Amino acid sequence: MTSLQQHEAAKSLDEAFHSQLAKMNLGTSPISLALAYADWALHLAASPGRQMLLAQGATALLQQTLKSPWQRVPAGDAKATPVSETDPRFSDSSWSQWPFNTLKERFKVSEVWWNEATQVDGVSTHHHNIVDFFTRQWLDALSPSNWMVTNPEVLQKGRESQGQSWLKGYQSYAEDLAGYHDSHSPIDSGALRPLAYEVGKEVAVTPGKVVFRNHLIELIQYTPTTAKVYPEPLLIVPSCIMKYYILDLSPHNSMVRYLVSQGHTVFMISWRNPDATDRALSMQDYLHMGVMQAMAAVKLRTGAPRIHSIGYCLGGTLLAIVVAALGRTDPKVGPENAVGPEDLPELATVTLLAAQTDFSEPGELGVFIDDDQLQTLREEMARTGYFSGRQMAASFQFLHSRDLIWSRNTRRYLLGQDEVGNDLMSWNADVTRLPEQMHAQSLSSLFLNNALASGHFRVDGVGAVALMDIKAPMLVVGTVRDHVSPWQSVYKLHLLTDTHMTFVLAAGGHNAGIVSEPGHPHRSYQMDSVEKDHGWTPPDEWVAKAKLHEGSWWEAMHTWLHDRSGAKVSPPVIKRASVVGEAPGEYVMVRYAD
C-alpha cells in the first residue's frame, strides 16, 4: 500500500469514527461539548469563592430535601421560584398535592442552582452558551412531569381510565417507533409516511402557474382574484431550508392568498430539494440561479420595471445580499449567468421576515456552530453530498425540546392523548435538504465569520457587498419567541442600513409568528418607523416605546405596501407560452426518506 493510500485509509477511518461519535451525541461534535465543559470546569475550579457560594446553595437544597416531605420551600425566597407557577408542565391542580408539590418545588430549586452553577466568570461566551443550553436540556429531561411515577396527572388519568390511557400511550409509542424504523430504512421515498395535509390538495392550493424553471428553482405566478392590481408585482423568496408553502398553507391562513386578495400580483420561489448530485451547488448559485433569475423572470413575465420583494428566514438573508449587490453604483452579476443589470427590475420595497443579516448573536442555534461542529458536519456531508432534512428538523426540535419533545411525549405516551394535527405540523414534517457546498459556505461565512454584517461577503462580479447600499425602503419583521432568528438580532439591521425602515415585532415564534392571519386569536404586534439618517435606538428602548397593536401584522404589511405602490391597473396576463406547469409545481413534491 502506498503512502497516499495509507493516508486515505487513515482519513476514512477517522471520518467513520467521528461520524459514530456524532451520532451518539445527537449530531453534535463531542469535542466541542468536551471543550465547553472543560472550559467551565477549569474556571470553576479556579474560583474558590464561587465554589463556596454554590456549596452553600447545595447545602441549603439538601437541607430542604431532608426536611419533612410535606414542608414546602418558603414562598418568599425569590431564588426558590425560578419557574413561574404558570409553567405548563405543572399547571394541573394535582401538582399542588403532596408528595408531588414537594417534587415540583425541589426540581424548581435545583433548576435555579444549576443555572447559578453555569454562571462562571472567564468562560468564553460560546462555551458558556453551550454549557447553559445542554444543562437546561438535561434538566428538562429530568423534570418530574416526564415520568409516570412522579406525574400525578398521569397516575390520576390511569386510575380514571382503568389503565386505558397507559395502554393507548404504549400503542402510540409502538406506532411511532415502527414509523421511525421505517423512515430510517434504506428504501426509496415511496415508503415515506404520508403527510397529514396533502400538498396541492389541502395545503399549497392557491391557484397559479409555474412560469419559470431552472435546475434550482421553480417560479410560481399566482392567479389574480381582483379586477385591478398594483402595478408592482411582489416576489417572495422563502427559506431554502423549508418548503415554500409555509406561506401558502390552508386557504384561511395562506399569506399568498391574502396578498392576492388585496390586489397584489404574487410570485413565489419554490426551491429544489437537492440530492447527492447537487452537492456542488453553492451560495453563489442560490444568489444567481435563485434570487436574481427569479427577479429577471418576474420583470420579463409582467413587463414591470419595479417590484416589491419579501424574503423569509434564510431567504430573506439571500434577498438582502442580492439587493445590497444591486444597490452599488456599478451593479454587476457573474459573467457565467445570463442575467445582466438591464434584465433586473428596480426594487420598490424590501420586506424581511425573521431574517438575520448580523449573525454575531444568532441565539441558541449558535451552540451548534463552531469550528469543531463544522468539521463534523463537513465530514458527514462529504459522505452524503447534502445536509439531511431530518438532521435539520432534529436540530430545530432540540431548540424547542421542552415543548416539541418532552411535553409531547408526556401527552402522547403517558396521558394517552391523541395529537391534534394541523397544517403547520404537517408542513414541519415535510423536511428539505441543503447541498453540501452551499450549507458549508453559509455556516462558515455567515454564522461563523459574520461576513455579511462586516462587509466581507463577496458576490461574483461585484466583490464585497455592504448592506448600507440598500436604497429601497424596508419592512423588517421579528417575532417575540424566535429561537432561530432572535428579534434583537434581526433588529440589528438598523445599524447596517441607512434607509427608511419600519420594524414590526410580532407575537409568536419563528413560524407561528409569521403565519398570523387576520382573525387569528391572541395575535398582536408592535411597530415603529425611522427614516434615512436615523440614529440608533437600542432594542430594549424600542420595545418600551413602540405602539402595541392588536390583531394581525399582515394588515399593517399590506397598508405599508399600498403606500409605496402605484395606482392599480389591469392584471398582467399569464401567457400560455410561459407556463411550464401548474402550481404548486414539481420541486415541492420531492421528499426523501432520510
C-alpha positions in Angstrom: 0.0 0.0 0.0 1.4 3.4 -1.0 1.7 6.3 1.5 -1.1 8.0 -0.3 -3.4 5.0 0.1 -2.4 4.7 3.7 -3.2 8.4 4.2 -6.6 8.0 2.6 -7.4 4.9 4.6 -6.4 6.7 7.8 -8.6 9.6 6.9 -11.6 7.3 6.1 -11.1 5.6 9.5 -11.1 9.0 11.3 -14.2 10.2 9.4 -16.1 7.0 10.2 -15.1 7.2 13.9 -16.2 10.9 14.0 -19.5 10.0 12.4 -20.2 7.4 15.0 -19.3 9.8 17.8 -21.6 12.5 16.3 -24.5 10.0 16.1 -24.1 9.2 19.8 -24.1 12.9 20.6 -27.3 13.8 18.6 -25.3 15.0 15.6 -23.1 17.4 17.7 -19.3 17.3 18.0 -18.2 15.6 21.2 -15.0 17.6 21.0 -17.0 20.8 21.0 -19.0 19.7 24.0 -15.9 18.5 25.9 -14.0 21.7 25.3 -17.0 23.8 26.5 -17.5 21.8 29.7 -13.7 21.7 30.3 -13.6 25.5 30.0 -16.4 25.8 32.5 -15.0 23.2 34.9 -11.4 24.7 34.9 -12.7 28.2 35.5 -15.0 26.9 38.3 -12.0 25.0 39.8 -10.0 28.3 39.8 -12.8 30.2 41.6 -13.0 29.2 45.3 -15.3 32.0 46.1 -17.8 30.8 43.5 -17.4 27.2 44.8 -18.2 28.4 48.3 -21.4 30.1 47.2 -22.5 27.0 45.2 -21.7 24.7 48.1 -23.8 26.9 50.4 -26.7 26.7 47.9 -26.3 22.9 47.6 -26.3 22.5 51.3 -29.5 24.6 51.6 -31.0 22.5 48.9 -30.0 19.2 50.6 -31.5 20.5 53.9 -34.7 21.4 52.2 -34.8 17.9 50.7 -34.2 16.2 54.0 -36.9 18.2 55.9 -40.4 16.8 56.3 -41.5 15.9 52.8 -44.7 17.9 53.1 -42.9 21.1 54.0 -42.8 23.4 51.0 -39.9 25.7 50.0 -40.6 29.1 51.5 -42.7 31.1 49.0 -40.9 34.3 49.8 -37.5 33.0 48.7 -37.1 34.6 45.2 -34.4 32.2 44.2 -36.6 29.3 45.1 -39.2 30.1 42.5 -37.3 30.1 39.2 -40.2 28.8 37.2 -43.5 30.7 37.1 -46.5 28.8 38.6 -47.9 29.1 35.1 -45.3 26.7 33.8 -47.5 24.4 31.7 -45.6 21.3 32.9 -47.1 21.9 36.4 -50.4 23.6 35.5 -52.6 20.7 36.6 -54.1 21.2 40.1 -52.8 17.7 41.1 -49.3 19.2 41.4 -50.4 21.1 44.5 -51.0 17.9 46.4 -48.4 16.0 48.5 -46.0 14.5 47.6 -46.0 15.9 44.1 -45.9 19.5 45.3 -42.6 18.7 47.1 -41.1 17.0 43.9 -42.1 20.1 41.9 -40.6 22.6 44.3 -37.4 20.6 44.7 -37.0 20.4 41.0 -37.5 24.1 40.6 -34.9 24.9 43.3 -32.5 22.5 41.5 -33.0 24.4 38.3 -32.0 27.7 40.0 -28.9 26.0 41.5 -27.7 24.7 38.2 -28.4 28.0 36.5 -26.2 29.6 39.1 -23.6 26.9 38.6 -23.2 27.6 34.9 -22.5 31.3 35.6 -18.7 31.3 35.9 -16.5 34.3 35.1 -13.9 33.8 32.4 -15.7 31.1 30.4 -15.8 32.1 26.7 -19.2 33.3 25.5 -19.7 30.4 23.1 -18.6 27.8 25.7 -20.9 29.4 28.2 -23.8 29.2 25.8 -23.1 25.5 25.1 -22.9 24.6 28.8 -26.0 26.6 29.6 -28.0 25.1 26.7 -27.1 21.5 27.3 -27.5 21.8 31.1 -31.0 23.1 30.5 -31.7 20.1 28.1 -30.6 17.7 30.8 -32.7 19.4 33.5 -35.8 19.4 31.2 -35.3 15.7 30.6 -35.2 15.1 34.4 -38.4 17.1 35.1 -40.8 15.0 37.3 -43.5 15.8 34.7 -41.8 13.4 32.2 -42.1 10.3 34.3 -45.1 8.1 35.1 -44.5 7.5 38.8 -43.7 11.2 39.5 -46.5 12.8 37.4 -49.8 12.9 39.4 -51.8 13.8 36.3 -50.6 10.6 34.6 -51.4 8.5 37.6 -54.9 10.1 38.0 -55.7 9.6 34.3 -54.6 6.0 34.5 -56.9 5.3 37.5 -59.9 7.1 36.0 -59.5 5.2 32.7 -58.7 1.9 34.4 -55.3 1.8 32.7 -56.7 2.5 29.2 -54.7 5.8 28.9 -51.5 3.9 29.6 -52.4 1.2 27.1 -53.1 3.8 24.5 -49.9 5.6 25.2 -47.9 2.3 24.8 -49.7 1.7 21.5 -48.8 5.2 20.3 -45.2 4.6 21.3 -45.1 1.4 19.4 -46.5 3.0 16.3 -44.1 5.9 16.4 -41.2 3.5 17.0 -42.2 1.4 14.0 -42.6 4.6 11.9 -39.1 5.7 12.9 -37.6 2.4 11.8 -39.5 2.5 8.5 -38.4 6.0 7.7 -34.7 5.2 8.5 -34.6 2.0 6.5 -32.6 2.1 3.2 -35.6 2.4 0.9 -36.8 4.9 -1.6 -39.1 7.9 -0.9 -42.1 5.9 -1.9 -42.0 4.3 1.6 -42.4 7.7 3.4 -45.3 8.1 5.7 -47.9 10.3 4.0 -48.3 13.9 5.2 -51.3 14.7 7.3 -52.1 17.5 4.9 -51.6 16.7 1.2 -49.6 19.2 -0.8 -51.7 20.6 -3.7 -55.0 19.3 -2.3 -55.2 20.6 1.3 -52.2 23.0 1.5 -50.4 25.0 -1.2 -53.7 25.2 -3.1 -53.8 28.9 -4.1 -54.3 28.8 -7.9 -51.3 29.7 -10.1 -48.9 28.6 -12.8 -45.2 27.7 -12.8 -43.9 30.2 -15.2 -40.1 29.6 -14.9 -37.9 26.7 -14.0 -34.2 26.1 -13.9 -32.2 23.5 -12.0 -32.5 25.2 -8.7 -36.0 26.9 -8.6 -39.5 26.9 -9.9 -41.2 30.3 -10.1 -45.0 30.3 -9.4 -47.2 33.2 -10.6 -50.5 33.2 -8.7 -53.8 33.9 -10.5 -55.3 37.3 -9.7 -58.6 37.4 -7.9 -59.3 41.2 -8.2 -60.3 43.3 -11.2 -57.4 45.6 -10.6 -53.9 45.0 -9.2 -51.0 47.1 -8.1 -48.5 47.8 -10.9 -45.6 46.5 -8.9 -45.5 42.6 -8.8 -44.4 41.0 -5.5 -41.7 38.4 -5.4 -41.5 36.1 -2.3 -38.2 34.4 -1.6 -38.9 31.7 1.0 -36.2 30.0 3.0 -34.4 27.2 1.2 -34.3 25.2 4.4 -38.0 24.7 4.3 -40.8 24.0 1.8 -42.2 27.3 0.4 -45.8 26.6 1.3 -45.3 27.7 4.9 -46.6 30.9 3.3 -49.4 29.1 1.4 -50.8 26.7 4.0 -54.6 26.2 4.2 -56.8 28.8 2.5 -57.7 30.5 5.7 -54.1 31.1 6.8 -52.3 31.5 3.5 -50.2 34.7 3.2 -50.1 34.3 -0.5 -53.9 34.1 -0.8 -54.3 37.1 1.5 -51.9 39.2 -0.6 -53.5 38.1 -3.9 -56.9 39.1 -2.4 -55.6 42.6 -1.6 -54.7 43.2 -5.3 -51.0 42.1 -5.4 -49.6 40.1 -8.3 -47.6 37.5 -6.3 -44.7 35.4 -7.5 -43.2 32.7 -5.2 -39.9 30.8 -5.5 -40.1 27.1 -4.9 -36.6 25.7 -4.2 -35.3 22.4 -5.4 -35.0 19.7 -2.8 -31.5 18.5 -3.6 -29.9 15.1 -3.8 -26.3 13.9 -3.8 -25.8 15.0 -7.4 -26.4 18.6 -6.3 -23.6 18.7 -3.8 -21.6 21.4 -5.7 -24.5 23.9 -5.7 -23.0 27.0 -3.9 -24.2 30.1 -2.2 -23.4 32.0 -5.5 -25.8 29.6 -7.3 -28.6 30.4 -4.8 -28.0 34.1 -5.3 -27.7 34.0 -9.1 -29.8 31.0 -10.3 -32.2 31.5 -7.4 -33.0 35.2 -6.5 -31.6 37.1 -9.5 -33.0 34.8 -12.2 -36.4 34.9 -10.4 -36.3 38.7 -10.4 -35.5 38.7 -14.1 -38.3 36.3 -14.8 -40.8 38.5 -12.9 -39.8 41.5 -15.0 -39.9 39.5 -18.2 -43.3 38.0 -17.5 -45.0 41.2 -16.4 -43.0 44.0 -18.0 -42.9 45.8 -14.7 -39.8 48.0 -14.2 -40.3 47.9 -10.3 -41.2 45.1 -8.0 -41.9 44.6 -4.3 -39.9 41.8 -2.6 -40.3 39.7 0.5 -37.7 37.3 2.0 -38.3 34.8 4.8 -35.6 33.4 7.2 -32.6 32.4 5.1 -34.5 33.5 2.0 -34.5 37.0 3.5 -30.8 36.9 4.0 -30.2 35.9 0.4 -32.6 38.6 -0.7 -30.7 41.2 1.4 -27.4 40.2 -0.2 -28.8 40.5 -3.7 -30.4 43.9 -3.0 -27.2 45.2 -1.5 -25.2 43.9 -4.5 -27.6 45.6 -6.9 -27.6 48.8 -4.9 -24.0 49.5 -5.8 -23.3 52.3 -8.2 -21.9 49.8 -10.7 -24.0 46.6 -10.2 -22.8 43.5 -11.9 -23.6 39.9 -11.9 -21.5 36.9 -12.5 -20.4 36.6 -16.2 -21.5 32.9 -16.2 -25.1 33.9 -15.8 -27.4 35.1 -18.5 -28.9 37.8 -16.2 -27.5 41.3 -16.6 -28.3 44.5 -14.7 -30.6 45.6 -17.5 -32.6 42.4 -17.1 -33.3 43.1 -13.4 -36.1 45.3 -12.1 -35.8 48.1 -9.6 -36.7 47.2 -6.0 -39.7 49.3 -4.9 -39.5 47.8 -1.4 -37.8 45.1 0.6 -39.6 43.1 3.3 -37.6 40.7 5.5 -39.4 38.2 7.7 -37.5 36.8 10.7 -34.3 37.1 8.6 -30.9 37.7 10.1 -28.2 39.9 8.5 -26.0 40.2 11.5 -25.1 36.8 12.9 -23.0 37.9 15.9 -25.8 36.9 18.2 -27.6 34.0 16.4 -29.4 32.8 19.5 -29.5 29.2 20.7 -28.8 28.0 17.1 -25.2 29.3 17.7 -24.5 26.4 20.1 -24.3 24.1 17.1 -21.9 26.3 15.1 -18.2 26.4 15.7 -15.1 25.0 14.0 -15.4 21.5 15.6 -19.1 21.3 14.8 -18.5 22.4 11.2 -15.7 19.8 10.8 -18.1 17.1 12.0 -20.8 18.4 9.6 -18.4 18.6 6.6 -17.3 15.0 7.1 -20.9 13.9 7.2 -21.9 15.9 4.1 -18.8 14.7 2.2 -20.2 11.2 2.6 -23.8 12.1 1.5 -23.5 15.2 -0.6 -26.1 17.1 1.4 -27.3 18.1 4.9 -30.3 16.0 5.5 -33.7 17.4 6.2 -34.1 15.1 9.1 -31.0 16.4 10.8 -32.2 19.9 10.3 -35.6 19.1 11.8 -34.0 17.4 14.8 -31.8 20.5 15.4 -34.9 22.7 15.5 -36.7 20.2 17.7 -33.8 20.3 20.1 -34.1 24.1 20.4 -37.7 23.6 21.5 -37.2 20.3 23.3 -39.4 21.2 26.3 -42.5 21.7 24.0 -41.7 19.5 21.0 -40.1 16.5 22.7 -40.8 16.2 26.5 -44.3 17.8 26.7 -45.3 15.9 23.5 -44.1 12.6 24.9 -45.9 13.2 28.1 -49.2 13.9 26.4 -48.9 11.1 23.8 -47.2 8.3 25.7 -48.1 8.9 29.3 -51.5 10.5 29.1 -52.6 8.6 26.0 -53.9 11.8 24.3 -54.3 11.9 20.5 -52.2 14.5 18.7 -54.3 17.3 17.3 -52.6 17.7 14.0 -52.7 20.9 11.9 -51.3 22.2 8.7 -48.3 23.7 10.3 -47.3 20.5 12.0 -47.7 18.6 8.6 -45.6 21.2 6.9 -43.0 20.8 9.6 -42.7 17.1 8.8 -42.1 17.9 5.1 -38.4 18.3 5.6 -35.8 19.5 3.0 -32.2 19.1 2.3 -29.4 21.6 1.6 -26.5 20.9 -0.8 -23.1 20.2 0.8 -21.2 23.2 -0.6 -24.0 25.7 -0.1 -24.6 24.7 3.5 -20.9 24.7 4.5 -20.4 28.1 2.9 -23.4 29.6 4.6 -22.5 28.4 8.0 -18.8 29.4 7.6 -19.3 32.8 6.0 -22.5 34.0 7.7 -22.7 32.3 11.1 -19.1 31.7 12.0 -17.4 34.7 10.4 -20.4 37.1 10.2 -19.1 38.2 6.8 -22.3 39.9 5.6 -22.5 42.4 8.5 -18.8 43.1 8.4 -18.8 43.9 4.7 -16.7 40.8 3.7 -19.3 38.7 1.9 -18.4 38.6 -1.7 -20.8 38.2 -4.7 -19.3 37.1 -8.0 -18.6 40.0 -10.3 -19.4 42.5 -7.5 -16.9 42.0 -4.8 -17.7 42.5 -1.2 -21.2 43.8 -0.6 -22.4 46.3 2.1 -26.0 46.4 3.4 -25.5 50.1 3.5 -26.0 50.1 -0.3 -29.7 49.1 0.1 -31.7 52.1 -1.0 -35.2 50.7 -1.1 -37.5 51.3 1.9 -37.5 48.3 4.2 -40.1 46.5 6.3 -38.4 44.2 8.8 -40.4 41.7 11.0 -39.1 39.9 14.0 -41.0 37.6 16.4 -41.0 37.6 20.2 -40.2 33.9 20.8 -37.8 33.2 17.9 -35.1 30.7 18.8 -33.8 30.6 15.2 -33.6 34.4 14.4 -33.9 36.2 17.7 -35.7 39.5 17.1 -32.9 41.5 18.8 -30.5 40.1 16.2 -32.9 40.9 13.3 -33.3 44.4 14.7 -29.6 45.0 14.3 -30.2 45.7 10.6 -30.8 49.3 11.9 -27.1 49.5 12.4 -26.2 48.3 8.9 -28.5 50.3 6.7 -29.4 54.0 6.1 -32.8 54.0 4.5 -36.5 54.1 5.7 -37.1 51.1 7.9 -40.4 50.0 9.6 -39.8 47.4 12.2 -42.5 45.1 13.4 -42.3 42.9 16.5 -45.0 40.2 16.2 -46.3 37.8 18.8 -45.3 34.2 18.4 -42.3 32.3 17.3 -40.3 31.8 14.1 -43.1 30.1 12.2 -46.3 30.7 14.1 -45.5 34.4 14.5 -45.2 34.8 10.7 -48.3 32.7 9.9 -50.5 35.3 11.6 -53.6 35.7 9.5 -56.4 38.3 10.3 -58.8 36.8 12.8 -56.3 34.6 14.5 -56.9 34.9 18.2 -54.3 36.2 20.6 -52.3 38.0 18.0 -50.6 41.4 18.4 -47.6 43.3 17.2 -45.6 46.4 17.9 -44.5 48.7 15.1 -42.4 51.9 14.6 -40.5 53.5 11.7 -37.4 55.5 11.2 -36.3 57.5 8.1 -33.0 57.9 6.3 -30.2 59.3 8.5 -31.8 57.8 11.6 -29.9 57.4 14.8 -29.6 54.2 16.9 -32.3 53.1 19.4 -31.3 50.0 21.4 -33.9 47.2 21.1 -34.9 47.4 24.8 -35.7 51.1 24.4 -37.5 50.4 21.1 -39.8 47.7 22.6 -40.6 50.0 25.6 -41.9 52.8 23.4 -43.2 51.1 20.2 -47.0 51.2 20.0 -48.8 47.9 20.6 -51.5 46.9 18.0 -54.0 44.1 18.4 -54.6 41.7 15.5 -52.6 40.6 12.5 -49.4 42.4 11.3 -50.3 41.2 7.8 -52.8 44.1 7.5 -50.1 46.5 8.5 -47.8 45.0 5.9 -50.5 45.4 3.2 -51.0 49.1 4.2 -47.2 49.7 4.1 -47.0 48.1 0.6 -50.1 50.1 -0.6 -48.5 53.4 0.5 -45.5 52.6 -1.7 -47.3 51.3 -4.8 -48.8 53.0 -7.8 -52.4 53.3 -8.9 -54.0 49.9 -9.7 -54.0 48.6 -13.3 -55.4 45.5 -15.1 -53.8 42.3 -14.0 -50.9 41.0 -16.2 -51.9 38.1 -18.4 -50.2 34.8 -17.7 -49.1 33.9 -21.2 -49.7 30.3 -22.2 -46.2 30.1 -23.8 -44.5 30.9 -20.5 -46.4 28.2 -18.5 -44.3 25.2 -17.6 -46.7 23.6 -15.2 -49.5 24.0 -12.6 -48.9 25.3 -9.1 -47.7 24.1 -6.7 -45.1 22.7 -9.2 -42.8 19.6 -9.1 -40.0 20.6 -6.8 -42.2 21.0 -3.7 -43.4 17.4 -4.1 -39.9 15.8 -3.8 -39.4 14.0 -0.5 -36.7 11.8 0.9 -36.7 9.1 3.5 -33.5 10.3 5.3 
